[in-house]
Amino acid sequence: MGTGYKDNEILMQERALIALQERDRLARELHDSLGQVLGYVNTQIETVKKLLENNQTQAVEDHLDALSKVVEEANAEIREFIYEVRKTLILKDGFFLALSKYLLHFEQLFSIKTEFQNPDNITDEEIGLSVGIQLFRIIQESLTNVRKHAKADKVSISFHRNEGNIIVSVADNGVGFRRDEIKNKTTYGLSVMKERASIIGGLVQIDSAPSRGTLVTVVFPRSPSKPPIPAGIQENPKFKVLLADDHLLFMDGLKTLLEQHEFEVVGTARDGFEALEKARMLHPDLILMDLNMPRCNGIIATKLINMEMPDIKIVILSMMVSEQELFKAIKNGASGYLIKGLSSEDFIEQLRSLACHGTVISPEIASQVMEELSLPDDPFTSMDLINCLSQRQIEILSLIAKGLTYKEIAAKLYICERTVKYEMSNILKLLHLKNRSEAVFFAHKAGLVKKA
């Protein structure tokens, strides 16, 4: 009974964490979305007043028609926001029940018939909680594209097993689009879906053709079922580890080594940006962080993760660690370092020492670090943090600073408005900003407006 109670308590804590993360994201999106709509309405009203003064009735009608469409779309989005906020703890009754309720809601709200198929009887346990939240959002994004772009009256969602994977398909009978449009990975929110799929170790593919509808396919590994623990025997706790390294072969070998001991690898990342996102979602005990990674290096990622989640221990991994790099990593939140060339026994022993609240810094290095830490810490400049943004995020931030609306940015970059909002939410988190106004100030300070 004690073990079952503890498992339920952990599950509730995990749900609560996911709920807070999702509600925070939704709050940011709603704040920015309403601000955009109200700003647009205000400018249109002023324009209409001037047109009325000049007796330009046809132009007034055109502007009012455009205004009506924007308000109608905003009304639909607000209803979706309200539904999502109410259903943030969407998995409390299981993934499939939550999905069924959402499909019913979608059908009633947008008059698009939904069809659900699960011929292999895939269970909630095979989906899992952390996977379920990401998969649910991917399906939502797919359905948003259906109602906005497909001009469909029917959409089918199906689940199938394939060896160790689960395959989810979202197919509509809409107008479709050409294959060359798919090549732009951000089209129709594909970047958002791909990012969420990567968090659960999966992938997303889109197939379409004019007049033949669109098929979105998501493939991800099944969550292994956990064998029951015999009565009277306590399960040995494992340290949850996130690996961040752009060398896939090394990361695969390290994962195998760790899982032979008391470590559970809960996720992997190939750059600092992905490490930050997965740290938020998985909240591991340890992060093994490579220094030299693309997009966002290990030192900046360590700084950002430590600022937001200081309870997570971060261990720097490198073939060779210079004193300067080590000092900077320790000052920005790293708990220690490990050399990639260590023997398996030494590596595990030192990692175990750190996981159990020890240290993995030699006395010689420790004295130098303490001396260095006595010096004032230089804050990150704007450009340091800019380096942690993707090229797409920099483009969006630059256009935001120029005063473009989300709708205008979406049209300019050939992506959907929801993708712009999603990326803007990530930008605010990465730069530790509160709202759009702070982001505009930051972009000007960083010189992004001059560069664009």
Secondary structure, 3 states (H helix, E strand, C coil): CHHHHHHHHHHHHHHHHHHHHHHHHHHHHHHHHHHHHHHHHHHHHHHHHHHHHCCCHHHHHHHHHHHHHHHHHHHHHHHHHHHHHHCCCCCCCCHHHHHHHHHHHHHHHHCCEEEEECCCCCCHHHHCHHHHHHHHHHHHHHHHHHHHHHCCCEEEEEEEEECCEEEEEEEECCCCCCHHHHCCCCHHHHHHHHHHHHHCCCEEEEEECCCCCEEEEEEEECCCCCCCCCCCCCCCCCEEEEEECCCHHHHHHHHHHHCCCCEEEEEEECCHHHHHHHHHHHCCCEEEEECCCCCCCHHHHHHHHHHHCCCCEEEEEECCCCHHHHHHHHHCCCCEEEECCCCHHHHHHHHHHHHCCCCECCHHHHHHHHHHHCCCCCCCCHHHHHCCCCHHHHHHHHHHHCCCCHHHHHHHHCCCHHHHHHHHHHHHHHHCCCCHHHHHHHHHHCCHHHHC
